Amino acid sequence: SDTNHQQTEPVEQLCDTARDAISFVHSMMLQRVSSFTVKLPIGEYASDTLRSIYSHAVSPNTEPSEGDSMLYQSVPLELDVDIKDGFAYLRFSFLYLTTAQEEAALDQAMEALIAEFACDPKNTHYAFGKIYDWVCANVAFVGNSDDPYDYTAYGAMMNRRASSQGFALL
């Protein structure tokens, strides 16, 4: 399947603050939108704003499909800035290693696996142990690979093979 979300219309969003821009970038990445632009008032822009917005959008949090997952399952192709007419136009372009649909399928497969183990959600130590045992028994390790799925949690769970990055993300 095509792992880079294809969109037909350019996406541009006016954000009043850098915090609004972070939320927008985060949302676009969760939806696997491949290319979008943030229009930010020049007063909100500084030389490190573009990288700062990106790093905050992918910063770790408690959601398993966000944070490191977003960071390591996307490849920034373009992070660029144009200044004109009192605005900074921050362009983001990404190649995603998985689609939003594949991530949803991964979530369902993980939920089914956890249900199969009859894990008590309050006993995370037991659940992690069961998942660890399952991964060791069912997922083959691959070193360097040309298959982008080998670097994803999706590849580890659904294809039963992964690089160290795929294991870590799972």
Disulfide bonds with the S-S distance in Angstrom:
none
